Amino acid sequence: MACAGRRALTLIELLVVIAVIAIMIALLVPAVQRAREAAARTQCSNNLKQLALSCHAYHDGHKFLPPARVARDGYATWPVLIMPYVDQDAVYSEWDITQGFSSQNDIARESAPALFFCPSRRPPMISPASQNGRAVPRTSADANGGLAGACGDYGCCSDDGSSGAPNTNQGTGAMIVAHVLLPAPPYPLGTDNQPNGAPPHLPLIPIVKFEGYTTFVSLTAGASNTLLLGEKHVRLGYLGTQGDGDATYYSGANFNTAQRVAGPGYPLARDPSDSNVNHCDMFGSWHPGLCLFAFADGSVRSLEVSIDPTTLGMMANRMTEEPVCLPDR
């Protein structure tokens, strides 16, 4: 007896199957993207938590908070100072803190721990030599010596925008520039309480001793109300560039590579393409709709990018006397 042949799929049935598969993929992709972003956000939050705790450990050892930067003209920034507290002793041992960035070796300048990067934005990367001054420095802006250096995604909060000098010891934030003790002022080669502050650029003076101006006691607004660290705003397409405050992370020559301002005039970036006139000095994130911050008590919170800049400024000012109503997130 002959066996009946198997009936093949008709064209319409095949098209229906393809359509169903396409719909399933369309539903699945956003879910995968959301899960990936949630994981990246969690990692970013963990990074900020570790960095905040390292600032606490630094304070315990030195009796002051890590300065935003040791001094002008390319001396070390806070990410270098806290390296021993985040298991980066090998990189820190390559640094000579008394000297500027251009005097450091390749390991010191270009090591880029993943802890300093938000996975939603990028993997660890290097700012190219073309974004770090000239090989023959002529002004303090050239103090990086035309050398490549590691980038970083987190900045300390140095001011609320009210001081008029967010990059000096007049900043109102929790972490500001250091007080250089040795060599003691007045400096024959510079001004503004920083060695070599005035152009033309001259050979750097070794900084033998410094201290921070701020401590946890000086945070009169309360540690739980005061911004310590947050995500830097770097525009899409401008990663690693000096103009967006993303040149080498370890040098204080361009202060906004490792510190930022928050408050009126310095709102949170609305998205990665925000080109506010002060974009290179603002905080901002590549997480949709929010920006992550570590507060001085070590807690990590997400702030809506639409937060009122005045409220933001109150959290950025370590001396705020009015109570701050923090979002419950």
C-alpha positions as CSV (number, residue, x, y, z in Angstrom):
1,M,0.0,0.0,0.0
2,A,1.4,3.4,-0.9
3,C,2.2,5.9,1.9
4,A,0.7,9.3,1.7
5,G,3.3,12.1,1.2
6,R,3.9,14.8,3.8
7,R,2.3,18.1,3.0
8,A,4.7,21.0,2.7
9,L,4.1,24.5,4.1
10,T,2.3,26.8,1.9
11,L,3.7,30.3,1.1
12,I,1.1,31.9,3.4
13,E,1.9,29.6,6.3
14,L,5.6,30.3,5.8
15,L,5.0,34.0,5.9
16,V,3.0,33.7,9.0
17,V,5.8,31.7,10.8
18,I,8.3,34.4,9.7
19,A,6.1,37.1,11.0
20,V,5.6,35.4,14.4
21,I,9.4,35.0,14.7
22,A,9.9,38.6,13.8
23,I,7.4,39.8,16.5
24,M,9.0,37.6,19.1
25,I,12.5,39.1,18.3
26,A,11.0,42.6,18.4
27,L,9.6,41.9,21.9
28,L,12.8,40.2,23.1
29,V,15.4,42.8,22.0
30,P,14.1,45.7,24.2
31,A,13.9,43.3,27.2
32,V,17.5,42.3,26.6
33,Q,18.5,45.9,26.3
34,R,16.7,46.8,29.5
35,A,18.4,44.0,31.4
36,R,21.8,45.0,30.0
37,E,21.2,48.6,31.1
38,A,20.0,47.5,34.5
39,A,23.2,45.5,35.0
40,A,25.3,48.4,33.8
41,R,23.6,50.8,36.2
42,T,24.1,48.4,39.1
43,Q,27.8,48.2,38.2
44,C,28.1,52.0,38.0
45,S,26.4,52.3,41.4
46,N,28.9,49.8,42.8
47,N,31.8,51.7,41.3
48,L,30.6,54.9,43.0
49,K,30.1,53.1,46.3
50,Q,33.7,51.8,46.3
51,L,35.0,55.2,45.4
52,A,33.1,56.9,48.1
53,L,34.3,54.3,50.7
54,S,37.8,54.9,49.5
55,C,37.4,58.6,50.2
56,H,36.3,57.6,53.8
57,A,39.4,55.4,54.1
58,Y,41.6,58.3,52.8
59,H,40.0,60.6,55.4
60,D,40.7,58.1,58.2
61,G,44.4,58.0,57.2
62,H,45.0,61.6,56.5
63,K,42.4,63.4,58.6
64,F,41.0,65.3,55.5
65,L,39.1,64.4,52.4
66,P,41.0,63.7,49.2
67,P,41.6,67.0,47.5
68,A,40.1,67.4,44.0
69,R,43.6,68.0,42.7
70,V,46.9,68.6,44.5
71,A,47.6,71.7,42.5
72,R,47.6,73.3,39.0
73,D,49.9,72.4,36.2
74,G,49.3,68.7,36.0
75,Y,49.8,67.5,39.6
76,A,47.8,64.5,40.7
77,T,44.0,64.4,41.0
78,W,41.9,62.6,43.6
79,P,41.6,59.3,41.5
80,V,45.4,58.9,42.0
81,L,45.3,59.7,45.7
82,I,42.7,57.0,46.5
83,M,44.3,54.3,44.5
84,P,45.8,52.5,47.5
85,Y,42.3,52.2,48.9
86,V,40.8,50.5,45.8
87,D,43.4,47.8,45.3
88,Q,45.4,49.8,42.8
89,D,48.7,49.8,44.8
90,A,50.7,48.6,41.8
91,V,49.7,51.6,39.7
92,Y,50.0,54.0,42.7
93,S,53.6,52.8,43.3
94,E,54.5,54.0,39.9
95,W,53.4,57.6,40.7
96,D,55.7,60.3,42.1
97,I,53.0,62.5,43.8
98,T,55.6,65.3,44.2
99,Q,55.8,65.7,40.4
100,G,53.4,66.6,37.6
101,F,51.8,64.3,35.1
102,S,54.4,64.8,32.4
103,S,57.0,63.5,34.7
104,Q,55.3,60.1,35.3
105,N,56.0,56.9,33.4
106,D,53.6,55.2,30.9
107,I,52.2,52.8,33.5
108,A,51.3,55.7,35.9
109,R,49.8,57.8,33.1
110,E,47.9,55.2,31.1
111,S,46.6,52.5,33.5
112,A,42.8,52.6,33.4
113,P,41.1,50.5,36.1
114,A,37.5,49.5,35.1
115,L,36.4,51.0,38.5
116,F,36.8,54.5,37.0
117,F,34.4,53.8,34.1
118,C,30.6,53.5,33.7
119,P,29.8,50.5,31.6
120,S,26.8,52.2,30.1
121,R,29.2,54.8,28.6
122,R,32.4,52.9,27.6
123,P,35.0,50.4,28.4
124,P,38.3,51.8,29.8
125,M,39.9,54.1,27.3
126,I,42.9,56.5,26.9
127,S,42.8,60.2,26.0
128,P,45.1,60.6,23.1
129,A,48.3,62.8,23.2
130,S,46.6,65.3,20.9
131,Q,44.2,66.2,23.7
132,N,46.8,66.7,26.4
133,G,48.7,69.9,25.6
134,R,52.0,70.4,23.8
135,A,55.2,68.4,24.1
136,V,57.0,71.7,24.8
137,P,54.8,73.4,27.3
138,R,54.3,77.2,27.1
139,T,51.3,77.7,29.5
140,S,49.8,75.8,32.4
141,A,47.3,74.3,30.0
142,D,50.2,72.4,28.3
143,A,51.4,70.8,31.6
144,N,50.4,67.4,30.4
145,G,53.3,67.6,28.0
146,G,51.4,66.2,24.9
147,L,51.2,62.8,26.5
148,A,48.3,60.3,26.4
149,G,46.6,59.4,29.6
150,A,43.7,57.3,31.1
151,C,40.2,58.8,31.1
152,G,37.6,58.4,33.8
153,D,33.8,58.8,34.2
154,Y,33.4,60.1,37.8
155,G,34.1,63.6,39.1
156,C,34.1,64.9,42.6
157,C,31.7,67.8,43.4
158,S,33.8,70.9,43.9
159,D,31.2,73.7,43.8
160,D,27.6,74.8,43.5
161,G,28.4,77.5,41.0
162,S,28.1,80.3,43.5
163,S,31.8,80.8,44.4
164,G,32.9,82.1,41.0
165,A,36.1,80.1,41.5
166,P,35.1,76.4,41.4
167,N,38.6,75.3,40.5
168,T,40.3,76.9,43.5
169,N,40.3,76.7,47.3
170,Q,37.2,78.9,47.2
171,G,35.0,76.1,46.0
172,T,31.9,75.3,48.1
173,G,31.9,71.6,47.4
174,A,33.1,68.6,49.5
175,M,36.3,68.1,47.6
176,I,38.4,71.1,46.4
177,V,42.0,71.9,45.5
178,A,44.6,71.1,48.1
179,H,46.5,73.5,50.4
180,V,50.2,73.2,49.4
181,L,52.4,73.4,52.5
182,L,55.9,72.7,51.0
183,P,57.1,74.7,49.1
184,A,55.4,77.3,51.2
185,P,54.0,80.5,49.6
186,P,54.7,83.0,48.2
187,Y,55.7,81.2,45.1
188,P,58.3,83.0,42.9
189,L,57.1,81.2,39.8
190,G,53.4,81.4,40.3
191,T,50.3,82.8,41.9
192,D,46.9,81.9,43.5
193,N,48.4,79.6,46.1
194,Q,49.5,77.1,43.4
195,P,53.1,76.6,42.2
196,N,53.7,77.8,38.7
197,G,50.3,79.4,38.3
198,A,51.3,82.2,35.9
199,P,52.4,81.7,32.3
200,P,54.8,81.3,30.6
201,H,55.0,77.8,31.8
202,L,58.1,77.1,33.8
203,P,59.6,73.8,35.2
204,L,57.3,72.4,37.9
205,I,58.3,72.8,41.6
206,P,58.2,69.4,43.4
207,I,55.3,69.5,45.9
208,V,56.7,67.9,49.1
209,K,53.7,68.3,51.4
210,F,50.0,69.2,51.0
211,E,46.7,68.8,52.9
212,G,43.0,69.1,52.2
213,Y,40.9,72.0,53.2
214,T,37.8,69.9,53.8
215,T,36.9,67.2,56.4
216,F,33.7,65.5,57.3
217,V,33.3,68.0,60.1
218,S,33.4,70.8,57.6
219,L,30.3,69.4,55.8
220,T,27.9,71.4,57.9
221,A,25.1,70.5,55.6
222,G,25.4,66.9,56.8
223,A,27.2,64.1,55.1
224,S,23.9,62.5,54.0
225,N,22.9,65.7,52.2
226,T,26.2,66.5,50.5
227,L,27.3,65.4,47.1
228,L,30.7,63.8,47.1
229,L,31.1,62.1,43.6
230,G,29.0,61.8,40.5
231,E,29.0,60.9,36.9
232,K,30.7,63.4,34.6
233,H,28.9,64.7,31.6
234,V,30.8,63.9,28.4
235,R,28.9,64.4,25.1
236,L,28.3,61.6,22.7
237,G,31.1,61.7,20.1
238,Y,33.5,63.7,22.3
239,L,35.0,61.0,24.5
240,G,38.6,61.5,25.4
241,T,38.6,65.2,24.4
242,Q,39.9,68.1,26.4
243,G,37.0,70.4,25.3
244,D,34.5,68.1,27.1
245,G,36.7,67.8,30.2
246,D,37.7,64.3,29.3
247,A,41.4,64.6,28.8
248,T,43.7,62.7,31.1
249,Y,41.9,61.9,34.4
250,Y,45.0,61.9,36.6
251,S,46.1,65.5,35.9
252,G,44.9,68.7,37.4
253,A,46.0,70.8,34.5
254,N,42.4,70.8,33.2
255,F,40.5,70.8,36.5
256,N,37.2,69.5,35.0
257,T,38.6,66.1,34.0
258,A,38.2,65.0,37.7
259,Q,35.8,67.5,39.3
260,R,32.5,69.1,38.3
261,V,30.0,71.7,39.4
262,A,26.3,71.3,40.2
263,G,23.7,74.0,40.7
264,P,22.1,77.0,39.0
265,G,24.0,77.4,35.7
266,Y,25.3,73.8,36.0
267,P,22.2,71.6,35.8
268,L,22.4,67.9,35.2
269,A,22.8,67.1,31.5
270,R,19.5,66.0,30.0
271,D,21.1,63.4,27.7
272,P,24.5,62.4,26.3
273,S,24.2,65.1,23.6
274,D,23.4,68.0,25.9
275,S,25.5,71.0,24.8
276,N,24.7,73.5,27.6
277,V,27.1,76.4,27.6
278,N,28.7,74.9,30.7
279,H,28.6,71.3,29.5
280,C,32.2,70.6,30.1
281,D,31.8,71.4,33.8
282,M,28.5,69.6,34.5
283,F,27.5,66.2,35.8
284,G,25.6,63.9,33.5
285,S,25.1,60.3,32.7
286,W,24.4,57.9,29.8
287,H,21.8,56.1,32.0
288,P,18.4,57.2,30.5
289,G,16.7,60.0,32.6
290,L,19.0,59.9,35.6
291,C,22.5,60.5,37.0
292,L,24.1,58.5,39.8
293,F,25.8,60.2,42.8
294,A,27.7,59.1,45.9
295,F,26.9,61.2,48.9
296,A,29.4,62.0,51.6
297,D,27.9,59.4,53.9
298,G,28.8,56.7,51.4
299,S,25.3,56.2,50.1
300,V,24.6,56.1,46.3
301,R,21.5,57.7,44.9
302,S,20.1,58.3,41.4
303,L,18.9,61.8,40.7
304,E,16.4,62.6,37.9
305,V,18.1,64.7,35.2
306,S,15.2,67.1,35.5
307,I,15.9,67.9,39.2
308,D,15.6,71.6,40.0
309,P,19.1,73.2,39.7
310,T,18.6,75.1,43.0
311,T,17.9,72.0,44.9
312,L,20.9,70.4,43.2
313,G,23.1,73.3,44.2
314,M,22.0,72.9,47.8
315,M,23.3,69.3,47.8
316,A,26.5,70.5,46.1
317,N,27.3,73.1,48.8
318,R,28.9,71.6,51.9
319,M,27.8,74.6,53.9
320,T,24.0,74.6,53.0
321,E,22.0,75.5,56.1
322,E,18.5,74.8,54.8
323,P,17.2,71.2,54.9
324,V,17.4,69.4,51.6
325,C,14.5,67.1,50.6
326,L,16.3,64.2,48.8
327,P,14.4,62.1,46.3
328,D,13.4,58.6,47.5
329,R,15.3,56.6,44.9
